[in-house]
């Protein structure tokens, strides 16, 4: 494989990260969104350059028609920092790097680590700066600690379902619970917590 430019390497790593977590390569539109390109055409140009250098193979006629020619994944788990408003969790601007941990240390297996911001979950020992191991899923049971997207924000809370009501419960009396409704904006579960790493121990 020919030597890549720094930007080409970033895009290749993003493709690997997406394959690791989603099990499928990103679309051109997702690459454009992650890197702030004006259009999917700009992403296409970068992909063609990667293909020319032998890093990927582009399969025509498929929205996710990108195949890696080298290693299928990167070692360790992607580490997500503060999530930019409205952006995918694994967008380039949100990634702090990778932590060398085996996914199978957790059950179910972890797909990524999320750096915790704030103190709303201190009652269950989740502290500001901790790394939360997350299994990517759109489904969760009432009582589980979830990574949820509410409007443009991503938050860690305990999921509570009662009838048709959904509430995101803080584990700190200084923080209010969030009732999910039409006023709170679009809601989606990004994953469930499967483990916790005290950040200081990784330094």
C-alpha positions in Angstrom: 0.0 0.0 0.0 1.3 3.5 -0.9 1.9 6.0 1.9 -1.3 7.9 2.9 -1.6 11.6 3.6 -2.7 12.5 7.2 -6.3 13.1 6.1 -6.4 9.9 4.1 -5.2 8.0 7.2 -8.0 9.7 9.3 -10.6 8.6 6.8 -9.2 5.0 6.7 -9.3 4.9 10.5 -12.8 6.2 10.5 -13.8 3.4 8.1 -12.2 0.9 10.4 -13.9 2.3 13.5 -17.2 2.2 11.8 -16.7 -1.4 10.7 -15.6 -2.3 14.3 -18.7 -0.8 15.9 -21.5 -1.0 13.3 -20.3 -4.1 11.4 -20.5 -2.2 8.1 -18.5 0.6 6.4 -19.8 4.1 6.4 -21.7 5.7 3.5 -20.3 8.7 1.6 -22.7 10.9 3.4 -21.6 9.7 6.8 -18.0 10.3 5.9 -18.8 13.8 4.7 -20.7 14.6 7.9 -17.9 13.2 10.1 -15.2 15.3 8.4 -17.3 18.4 7.7 -17.1 18.0 3.9 -19.6 20.1 1.9 -21.0 17.1 0.0 -20.7 13.4 -0.4 -18.8 14.1 -3.6 -15.8 15.3 -1.6 -15.9 12.0 0.4 -16.0 10.1 -2.9 -12.8 11.8 -4.1 -11.0 10.8 -0.9 -12.2 7.3 -1.3 -11.0 7.1 -4.9 -7.6 8.3 -3.7 -7.5 5.6 -1.0 -8.5 3.0 -3.6 -5.8 4.2 -5.9 -3.2 3.7 -3.1 -4.5 0.2 -2.4 -6.0 0.9 1.0 -9.5 0.0 0.0 -11.6 -1.5 -2.8 -14.7 0.3 -3.9 -17.6 -1.9 -4.9 -19.8 -0.1 -7.4 -23.6 0.2 -6.9 -23.6 -0.1 -3.1 -24.1 2.7 -0.6 -21.7 1.0 1.8 -19.5 -0.5 -1.0 -16.1 -0.1 0.7 -13.9 -3.1 1.5 -10.6 -2.8 3.4 -7.6 -4.5 1.9 -5.5 -4.4 5.1 -6.4 -5.3 8.7 -10.2 -5.4 9.2 -10.1 -3.5 12.5 -7.9 -1.5 14.8 -6.7 -3.0 18.1 -8.5 -1.9 21.3 -11.7 0.0 21.8 -12.6 3.5 20.3 -12.7 6.1 23.0 -15.4 8.7 22.6 -15.0 12.1 24.3 -17.5 14.9 24.4 -20.0 14.4 21.6 -20.5 17.3 19.3 -24.2 18.4 19.0 -26.0 16.3 16.5 -23.0 14.3 15.3 -22.6 10.5 15.2 -21.0 9.1 18.3 -18.0 7.8 16.3 -17.5 11.0 14.2 -13.9 11.9 14.0 -14.2 15.0 16.1 -15.6 13.0 19.0 -12.8 10.3 19.1 -10.0 10.7 21.6 -8.2 7.6 20.4 -8.2 3.9 21.3 -7.7 2.1 24.6 -6.0 -1.3 24.5 -8.6 -3.4 26.1 -10.2 -6.7 24.8 -13.8 -6.3 23.9 -14.6 -9.6 25.5 -13.6 -8.5 29.0 -17.2 -7.3 29.2 -20.5 -9.2 28.8 -22.1 -8.5 26.4 -18.9 -7.4 24.6 -18.1 -3.7 24.6 -18.1 -1.8 21.3 -16.6 1.5 22.5 -15.7 3.5 25.6 -17.4 6.8 26.5 -15.6 9.3 28.7 -18.1 10.4 31.3 -18.8 14.2 31.7 -20.5 15.5 34.7 -21.8 14.1 38.1 -25.4 13.1 37.4 -24.6 9.4 38.0 -22.3 9.5 41.1 -24.9 7.5 43.1 -23.9 4.4 41.2 -20.2 5.1 41.2 -20.0 6.7 37.7 -17.8 9.7 38.1 -16.7 12.6 35.9 -13.7 11.4 33.8 -14.5 7.7 34.1 -14.6 5.5 31.0 -17.9 3.7 30.5 -17.7 0.5 28.5 -20.8 0.5 26.2 -22.4 -2.3 24.2 -24.0 -0.8 21.1 -27.7 -1.5 20.8 -30.9 0.4 20.2 -32.8 -1.7 22.7 -32.6 -1.6 26.5 -34.7 -2.9 29.5 -36.1 -0.6 32.2 -33.5 -0.3 34.9 -30.5 -0.5 32.7 -27.9 2.3 32.5 -28.0 3.6 28.9 -26.2 6.0 26.6 -29.1 7.9 25.1 -29.4 10.6 22.5 -32.0 13.3 23.3 -32.3 16.0 20.7 -28.7 17.0 20.0 -27.3 15.8 23.3 -25.9 12.4 24.3 -26.3 11.5 28.0 -25.7 8.6 30.4 -28.8 7.8 32.6 -30.8 5.0 34.0 -33.7 4.0 31.7 -37.1 3.8 33.4 -40.1 2.6 31.5 -43.6 2.6 32.9 -46.5 2.0 30.5 -45.8 4.2 27.6 -43.7 6.7 29.6 -40.0 6.8 29.3 -37.8 8.6 31.9 -34.1 9.1 32.0 -33.2 8.9 35.7 -30.2 10.7 37.3 -28.4 8.9 40.2 -27.7 12.2 42.0 -30.4 14.2 43.9 -28.8 17.4 42.6 -29.9 16.5 39.0 -33.4 16.4 37.6 -34.7 13.3 35.8 -35.7 13.8 32.2 -39.1 12.8 30.9 -38.9 11.8 27.2 -41.7 13.4 25.2 -42.3 15.5 22.1 -40.9 18.6 23.8 -37.6 16.9 24.7 -36.7 16.2 21.1 -35.9 13.0 19.2 -34.9 10.1 21.4 -32.7 7.1 20.7 -30.8 4.6 22.7 -27.1 4.4 21.5 -26.1 1.6 23.9 -26.1 0.0 27.3 -23.4 0.2 30.0 -21.5 -3.0 30.4 -18.6 -1.9 32.6 -16.7 1.0 34.1 -13.0 1.9 34.1 -11.6 4.4 36.6 -9.8 6.8 34.2 -6.9 7.4 36.4 -5.8 3.7 36.3 -5.2 3.9 32.6 -2.7 6.8 32.8 
